[in-house]
Amino acid sequence: ACGPGAPGGWDGPAVLAGHRALGQLVVVRPEFATDPPSGAVLDAEGTAALTPLAGPAVLVTAVAPDALRLRRTLDAALRQLA
């Protein structure tokens, strides 16, 4: 469990290392059926990952210190997939 109301320690170095915001983005594109992206770490800090899904879709999961950085990370991932 993480977030407000969760037991202490969830955002410590062993779990999220101070990254208090977590988000996901599902991108579905017909062209992924024939040319799917490979799984990858999407940023230099290693806080965003791309995971191929069944069908023509991928899942981007990211963590960040705050909501603004999370939004910027997910927006950058979406631009990479365009």
Buried (B, 14 or more C-beta within 10 A) or exposed (E): EBEEEEEEEEBEEEEBEEBBBBBEBEBEBEEBEEEBBEEBEBBEEEBBBBBBEEEBBBBBBBBBBEEEBBBEBBEBBEEBBE
